[in-house]
Amino acid sequence: MALPLKGGVYMVTYEAINILIQFGILHALWAAVLVAMIALCANRKK
């Protein structure tokens, strides 16, 4: 791949942003699942 330096840097930045967005969504989903599980456990204990 003989990309110009500027284009290569842009592509790397774009890929990095995509990865960060995907990881952010995954972390948000995990946080929501954990909160839901804790809420269910708390409701059952009452």
C-alpha distance matrix in Angstrom:
0.0 3.8 5.8 9.4 11.1 13.5 11.2 9.4 13.0 14.2 12.0 13.1 16.6 16.7 15.9 18.4 21.0 20.6 21.3 24.2 25.6 25.6 27.1 29.6 30.7 31.1 33.2 35.3 36.0 37.0 39.2 40.8 41.5 43.1 45.2 46.4 47.3 49.2 51.0 52.0 53.3 55.2 56.8 57.9 59.5 61.8
3.8 0.0 3.8 6.6 8.9 11.6 10.0 8.9 12.4 13.9 12.7 14.1 17.2 17.7 17.6 19.9 22.2 22.4 23.3 25.9 27.4 27.8 29.3 31.5 32.8 33.5 35.4 37.3 38.4 39.5 41.5 43.1 44.1 45.5 47.5 48.8 49.9 51.6 53.4 54.6 55.9 57.7 59.3 60.5 62.1 64.2
5.8 3.8 0.0 3.8 6.3 8.2 6.3 5.7 9.4 10.4 9.7 11.5 14.2 14.6 15.2 17.4 19.4 19.9 21.2 23.4 24.8 25.6 27.3 29.1 30.5 31.5 33.3 35.0 36.2 37.6 39.3 40.9 42.1 43.6 45.3 46.7 48.0 49.6 51.2 52.6 54.0 55.6 57.1 58.6 60.2 62.1
9.4 6.6 3.8 0.0 3.8 5.6 5.3 6.1 8.6 9.9 10.6 12.3 14.2 15.3 16.5 18.3 20.0 21.1 22.6 24.3 25.7 27.0 28.5 30.1 31.7 33.0 34.5 36.0 37.6 39.0 40.4 42.0 43.5 44.9 46.4 48.0 49.4 50.8 52.4 54.0 55.4 56.8 58.4 60.0 61.5 63.3
11.1 8.9 6.3 3.8 0.0 3.8 5.5 5.0 6.1 8.5 9.9 10.5 12.2 14.1 15.3 16.4 18.2 19.9 21.0 22.4 24.2 25.7 26.8 28.2 30.3 31.5 32.6 34.3 36.1 37.3 38.5 40.4 42.0 43.0 44.5 46.4 47.8 48.9 50.6 52.4 53.6 54.8 56.6 58.3 59.6 61.4
13.5 11.6 8.2 5.6 3.8 0.0 3.8 5.4 5.2 6.2 8.7 10.0 10.6 12.2 14.3 15.3 16.5 18.4 20.0 21.0 22.5 24.4 25.7 26.7 28.6 30.3 31.3 32.7 34.7 36.1 37.1 38.8 40.6 41.8 43.0 44.8 46.5 47.6 49.0 50.9 52.3 53.4 55.1 56.9 58.3 59.9
11.2 10.0 6.3 5.3 5.5 3.8 0.0 3.8 5.5 5.0 6.2 8.7 9.8 10.4 12.3 14.1 15.2 16.4 18.3 19.8 20.9 22.5 24.3 25.4 27.0 28.6 30.0 31.3 33.0 34.6 35.8 37.3 39.0 40.5 41.8 43.3 45.0 46.4 47.7 49.4 51.0 52.2 53.7 55.5 57.0 58.7
9.4 8.9 5.7 6.1 5.0 5.4 3.8 0.0 3.8 5.4 5.1 6.2 8.6 9.8 10.6 12.2 14.2 15.3 16.5 18.3 19.9 21.1 22.5 24.1 25.8 27.0 28.4 30.1 31.7 32.9 34.4 36.1 37.6 38.8 40.4 42.1 43.4 44.8 46.4 48.0 49.4 50.8 52.4 54.0 55.5 57.3
13.0 12.4 9.4 8.6 6.1 5.2 5.5 3.8 0.0 3.8 5.5 5.1 6.1 8.5 9.9 10.4 12.2 14.2 15.3 16.3 18.2 19.9 20.9 22.2 24.3 25.7 26.6 28.2 30.2 31.4 32.4 34.4 36.0 37.1 38.5 40.4 41.8 42.9 44.5 46.4 47.7 48.8 50.6 52.3 53.6 55.4
14.2 13.9 10.4 9.9 8.5 6.2 5.0 5.4 3.8 0.0 3.8 5.5 5.1 6.1 8.6 9.8 10.5 12.3 14.2 15.2 16.4 18.3 19.9 20.8 22.5 24.3 25.5 26.7 28.6 30.2 31.2 32.8 34.6 35.9 37.1 38.8 40.5 41.8 43.1 44.9 46.5 47.5 49.1 51.0 52.4 54.0
12.0 12.7 9.7 10.6 9.9 8.7 6.2 5.1 5.5 3.8 0.0 3.8 5.4 5.0 6.1 8.5 9.8 10.5 12.3 14.1 15.3 16.5 18.3 19.7 21.1 22.5 24.2 25.6 27.0 28.6 30.0 31.5 33.0 34.5 36.0 37.5 39.0 40.5 41.9 43.5 45.0 46.4 47.9 49.5 51.1 52.9
13.1 14.1 11.5 12.3 10.5 10.0 8.7 6.2 5.1 5.5 3.8 0.0 3.8 5.4 5.1 6.1 8.6 9.9 10.5 12.2 14.2 15.3 16.4 18.1 20.0 21.0 22.3 24.1 25.7 26.8 28.2 30.1 31.5 32.7 34.3 36.0 37.3 38.6 40.3 42.0 43.2 44.6 46.3 47.9 49.3 51.2
16.6 17.2 14.2 14.2 12.2 10.6 9.8 8.6 6.1 5.1 5.4 3.8 0.0 3.8 5.5 5.0 6.1 8.6 9.9 10.4 12.2 14.2 15.2 16.2 18.3 19.9 20.8 22.2 24.3 25.5 26.5 28.3 30.1 31.2 32.5 34.4 35.9 37.0 38.5 40.4 41.8 42.9 44.6 46.4 47.7 49.4
16.7 17.7 14.6 15.3 14.1 12.2 10.4 9.8 8.5 6.1 5.0 5.4 3.8 0.0 3.8 5.5 5.2 6.2 8.7 9.9 10.6 12.4 14.3 15.2 16.6 18.4 19.9 21.0 22.7 24.4 25.6 27.0 28.7 30.3 31.5 33.0 34.7 36.1 37.4 39.1 40.7 41.9 43.4 45.2 46.7 48.4
15.9 17.6 15.2 16.5 15.3 14.3 12.3 10.6 9.9 8.6 6.1 5.1 5.5 3.8 0.0 3.8 5.4 5.0 6.2 8.6 9.9 10.5 12.2 14.0 15.4 16.5 18.2 19.8 21.2 22.5 24.2 25.7 27.0 28.5 30.2 31.6 33.0 34.6 36.1 37.5 39.0 40.5 42.0 43.6 45.1 47.0
18.4 19.9 17.4 18.3 16.4 15.3 14.1 12.2 10.4 9.8 8.5 6.1 5.0 5.5 3.8 0.0 3.8 5.4 5.1 6.1 8.6 9.9 10.5 12.1 14.2 15.3 16.3 18.1 19.9 20.9 22.2 24.2 25.6 26.7 28.3 30.1 31.4 32.6 34.3 36.0 37.3 38.6 40.3 42.0 43.3 45.1
21.0 22.2 19.4 20.0 18.2 16.5 15.2 14.2 12.2 10.5 9.8 8.6 6.1 5.2 5.4 3.8 0.0 3.8 5.4 5.0 6.1 8.6 9.8 10.3 12.2 14.2 15.1 16.2 18.3 19.8 20.7 22.3 24.2 25.5 26.6 28.4 30.1 31.3 32.6 34.5 36.0 37.1 38.6 40.5 41.9 43.5
20.6 22.4 19.9 21.1 19.9 18.4 16.4 15.3 14.2 12.3 10.5 9.9 8.6 6.2 5.0 5.4 3.8 0.0 3.8 5.5 5.1 6.2 8.6 9.7 10.6 12.3 14.2 15.3 16.6 18.4 19.9 21.1 22.6 24.4 25.7 27.0 28.7 30.3 31.5 33.0 34.7 36.1 37.5 39.1 40.8 42.5
21.3 23.3 21.2 22.6 21.0 20.0 18.3 16.5 15.3 14.2 12.3 10.5 9.9 8.7 6.2 5.1 5.4 3.8 0.0 3.8 5.5 5.1 6.1 8.4 9.9 10.5 12.1 14.1 15.3 16.4 18.1 19.9 21.0 22.4 24.2 25.7 26.9 28.4 30.1 31.5 32.9 34.4 36.0 37.5 39.0 41.0
24.2 25.9 23.4 24.3 22.4 21.0 19.8 18.3 16.3 15.2 14.1 12.2 10.4 9.9 8.6 6.1 5.0 5.5 3.8 0.0 3.8 5.5 5.1 5.9 8.6 9.8 10.3 12.0 14.1 15.2 16.1 18.1 19.8 20.8 22.2 24.1 25.5 26.6 28.2 30.0 31.4 32.5 34.3 36.0 37.3 39.1
25.6 27.4 24.8 25.7 24.2 22.5 20.9 19.9 18.2 16.4 15.3 14.2 12.2 10.6 9.9 8.6 6.1 5.1 5.5 3.8 0.0 3.8 5.5 5.0 6.2 8.6 9.8 10.4 12.3 14.2 15.2 16.4 18.3 19.9 20.9 22.4 24.3 25.7 26.8 28.5 30.3 31.4 32.8 34.7 36.3 37.8
25.6 27.8 25.6 27.0 25.7 24.4 22.5 21.1 19.9 18.3 16.5 15.3 14.2 12.4 10.5 9.9 8.6 6.2 5.1 5.5 3.8 0.0 3.8 5.4 5.2 6.2 8.7 9.9 10.6 12.4 14.2 15.4 16.6 18.4 20.0 21.1 22.6 24.4 25.7 27.1 28.7 30.3 31.6 33.1 34.9 36.7
27.1 29.3 27.3 28.5 26.8 25.7 24.3 22.5 20.9 19.9 18.3 16.4 15.2 14.3 12.2 10.5 9.8 8.6 6.1 5.1 5.5 3.8 0.0 3.8 5.4 5.0 6.1 8.5 9.8 10.5 12.1 14.1 15.2 16.3 18.2 19.8 21.0 22.4 24.1 25.6 26.9 28.4 30.1 31.6 33.0 34.9
29.6 31.5 29.1 30.1 28.2 26.7 25.4 24.1 22.2 20.8 19.7 18.1 16.2 15.2 14.0 12.1 10.3 9.7 8.4 5.9 5.0 5.4 3.8 0.0 3.8 5.4 5.1 6.1 8.6 9.9 10.4 12.2 14.2 15.3 16.4 18.2 19.9 21.0 22.4 24.3 25.7 26.8 28.4 30.3 31.7 33.3
30.7 32.8 30.5 31.7 30.3 28.6 27.0 25.8 24.3 22.5 21.1 20.0 18.3 16.6 15.4 14.2 12.2 10.6 9.9 8.6 6.2 5.2 5.4 3.8 0.0 3.8 5.5 5.0 6.1 8.6 9.8 10.5 12.3 14.2 15.3 16.4 18.3 19.9 20.9 22.5 24.4 25.6 26.8 28.6 30.4 32.0
31.1 33.5 31.5 33.0 31.5 30.3 28.6 27.0 25.7 24.3 22.5 21.0 19.9 18.4 16.5 15.3 14.2 12.3 10.5 9.8 8.6 6.2 5.0 5.4 3.8 0.0 3.8 5.4 5.1 6.2 8.6 9.9 10.6 12.3 14.2 15.3 16.5 18.3 19.9 21.1 22.6 24.3 25.7 27.1 28.8 30.7
33.2 35.4 33.3 34.5 32.6 31.3 30.0 28.4 26.6 25.5 24.2 22.3 20.8 19.9 18.2 16.3 15.1 14.2 12.1 10.3 9.8 8.7 6.1 5.1 5.5 3.8 0.0 3.8 5.4 5.1 6.1 8.6 9.8 10.5 12.2 14.1 15.3 16.4 18.2 19.9 21.0 22.4 24.2 25.8 27.0 28.9
35.3 37.3 35.0 36.0 34.3 32.7 31.3 30.1 28.2 26.7 25.6 24.1 22.2 21.0 19.8 18.1 16.2 15.3 14.1 12.0 10.4 9.9 8.5 6.1 5.0 5.4 3.8 0.0 3.8 5.5 5.1 6.2 8.6 9.9 10.5 12.2 14.3 15.3 16.4 18.3 20.0 21.0 22.4 24.4 25.9 27.4
36.0 38.4 36.2 37.6 36.1 34.7 33.0 31.7 30.2 28.6 27.0 25.7 24.3 22.7 21.2 19.9 18.3 16.6 15.3 14.1 12.3 10.6 9.8 8.6 6.1 5.1 5.4 3.8 0.0 3.8 5.4 5.1 6.2 8.6 9.9 10.5 12.3 14.2 15.3 16.5 18.4 19.9 21.0 22.6 24.5 26.2
37.0 39.5 37.6 39.0 37.3 36.1 34.6 32.9 31.4 30.2 28.6 26.8 25.5 24.4 22.5 20.9 19.8 18.4 16.4 15.2 14.2 12.4 10.5 9.9 8.6 6.2 5.1 5.5 3.8 0.0 3.8 5.4 5.1 6.1 8.6 9.8 10.5 12.2 14.1 15.3 16.5 18.2 19.9 21.1 22.6 24.7
39.2 41.5 39.3 40.4 38.5 37.1 35.8 34.4 32.4 31.2 30.0 28.2 26.5 25.6 24.2 22.2 20.7 19.9 18.1 16.1 15.2 14.2 12.1 10.4 9.8 8.6 6.1 5.1 5.4 3.8 0.0 3.8 5.5 5.2 6.1 8.5 9.9 10.6 12.2 14.2 15.4 16.4 18.2 20.0 21.2 22.9
40.8 43.1 40.9 42.0 40.4 38.8 37.3 36.1 34.4 32.8 31.5 30.1 28.3 27.0 25.7 24.2 22.3 21.1 19.9 18.1 16.4 15.4 14.1 12.2 10.5 9.9 8.6 6.2 5.1 5.4 3.8 0.0 3.8 5.5 5.1 6.1 8.6 9.9 10.5 12.2 14.3 15.3 16.4 18.4 20.1 21.5
41.5 44.1 42.1 43.5 42.0 40.6 39.0 37.6 36.0 34.6 33.0 31.5 30.1 28.7 27.0 25.6 24.2 22.6 21.0 19.8 18.3 16.6 15.2 14.2 12.3 10.6 9.8 8.6 6.2 5.1 5.5 3.8 0.0 3.8 5.5 5.1 6.1 8.6 9.8 10.5 12.3 14.2 15.3 16.5 18.5 20.4
43.1 45.5 43.6 44.9 43.0 41.8 40.5 38.8 37.1 35.9 34.5 32.7 31.2 30.3 28.5 26.7 25.5 24.4 22.4 20.8 19.9 18.4 16.3 15.3 14.2 12.3 10.5 9.9 8.6 6.1 5.2 5.5 3.8 0.0 3.8 5.4 5.1 6.1 8.5 9.9 10.6 12.2 14.2 15.4 16.6 18.8
45.2 47.5 45.3 46.4 44.5 43.0 41.8 40.4 38.5 37.1 36.0 34.3 32.5 31.5 30.2 28.3 26.6 25.7 24.2 22.2 20.9 20.0 18.2 16.4 15.3 14.2 12.2 10.5 9.9 8.6 6.1 5.1 5.5 3.8 0.0 3.8 5.5 5.1 6.1 8.6 9.9 10.5 12.2 14.3 15.5 16.9
46.4 48.8 46.7 48.0 46.4 44.8 43.3 42.1 40.4 38.8 37.5 36.0 34.4 33.0 31.6 30.1 28.4 27.0 25.7 24.1 22.4 21.1 19.8 18.2 16.4 15.3 14.1 12.2 10.5 9.8 8.5 6.1 5.1 5.4 3.8 0.0 3.8 5.5 5.1 6.2 8.7 9.8 10.5 12.3 14.4 15.8
47.3 49.9 48.0 49.4 47.8 46.5 45.0 43.4 41.8 40.5 39.0 37.3 35.9 34.7 33.0 31.4 30.1 28.7 26.9 25.5 24.3 22.6 21.0 19.9 18.3 16.5 15.3 14.3 12.3 10.5 9.9 8.6 6.1 5.1 5.5 3.8 0.0 3.8 5.4 5.1 6.2 8.6 9.9 10.6 12.4 14.6
49.2 51.6 49.6 50.8 48.9 47.6 46.4 44.8 42.9 41.8 40.5 38.6 37.0 36.1 34.6 32.6 31.3 30.3 28.4 26.6 25.7 24.4 22.4 21.0 19.9 18.3 16.4 15.3 14.2 12.2 10.6 9.9 8.6 6.1 5.1 5.5 3.8 0.0 3.8 5.5 5.1 6.1 8.6 9.9 10.7 12.7
51.0 53.4 51.2 52.4 50.6 49.0 47.7 46.4 44.5 43.1 41.9 40.3 38.5 37.4 36.1 34.3 32.6 31.5 30.1 28.2 26.8 25.7 24.1 22.4 20.9 19.9 18.2 16.4 15.3 14.1 12.2 10.5 9.8 8.5 6.1 5.1 5.4 3.8 0.0 3.8 5.5 5.1 6.1 8.7 10.0 11.0
52.0 54.6 52.6 54.0 52.4 50.9 49.4 48.0 46.4 44.9 43.5 42.0 40.4 39.1 37.5 36.0 34.5 33.0 31.5 30.0 28.5 27.1 25.6 24.3 22.5 21.1 19.9 18.3 16.5 15.3 14.2 12.2 10.5 9.9 8.6 6.2 5.1 5.5 3.8 0.0 3.8 5.5 5.1 6.2 8.7 10.3
53.3 55.9 54.0 55.4 53.6 52.3 51.0 49.4 47.7 46.5 45.0 43.2 41.8 40.7 39.0 37.3 36.0 34.7 32.9 31.4 30.3 28.7 26.9 25.7 24.4 22.6 21.0 20.0 18.4 16.5 15.4 14.3 12.3 10.6 9.9 8.7 6.2 5.1 5.5 3.8 0.0 3.8 5.5 5.2 6.3 8.9
55.2 57.7 55.6 56.8 54.8 53.4 52.2 50.8 48.8 47.5 46.4 44.6 42.9 41.9 40.5 38.6 37.1 36.1 34.4 32.5 31.4 30.3 28.4 26.8 25.6 24.3 22.4 21.0 19.9 18.2 16.4 15.3 14.2 12.2 10.5 9.8 8.6 6.1 5.1 5.5 3.8 0.0 3.8 5.5 5.3 6.7
56.8 59.3 57.1 58.4 56.6 55.1 53.7 52.4 50.6 49.1 47.9 46.3 44.6 43.4 42.0 40.3 38.6 37.5 36.0 34.3 32.8 31.6 30.1 28.4 26.8 25.7 24.2 22.4 21.0 19.9 18.2 16.4 15.3 14.2 12.2 10.5 9.9 8.6 6.1 5.1 5.5 3.8 0.0 3.8 5.5 5.5
57.9 60.5 58.6 60.0 58.3 56.9 55.5 54.0 52.3 51.0 49.5 47.9 46.4 45.2 43.6 42.0 40.5 39.1 37.5 36.0 34.7 33.1 31.6 30.3 28.6 27.1 25.8 24.4 22.6 21.1 20.0 18.4 16.5 15.4 14.3 12.3 10.6 9.9 8.7 6.2 5.2 5.5 3.8 0.0 3.8 5.5
59.5 62.1 60.2 61.5 59.6 58.3 57.0 55.5 53.6 52.4 51.1 49.3 47.7 46.7 45.1 43.3 41.9 40.8 39.0 37.3 36.3 34.9 33.0 31.7 30.4 28.8 27.0 25.9 24.5 22.6 21.2 20.1 18.5 16.6 15.5 14.4 12.4 10.7 10.0 8.7 6.3 5.3 5.5 3.8 0.0 3.8
61.8 64.2 62.1 63.3 61.4 59.9 58.7 57.3 55.4 54.0 52.9 51.2 49.4 48.4 47.0 45.1 43.5 42.5 41.0 39.1 37.8 36.7 34.9 33.3 32.0 30.7 28.9 27.4 26.2 24.7 22.9 21.5 20.4 18.8 16.9 15.8 14.6 12.7 11.0 10.3 8.9 6.7 5.5 5.5 3.8 0.0
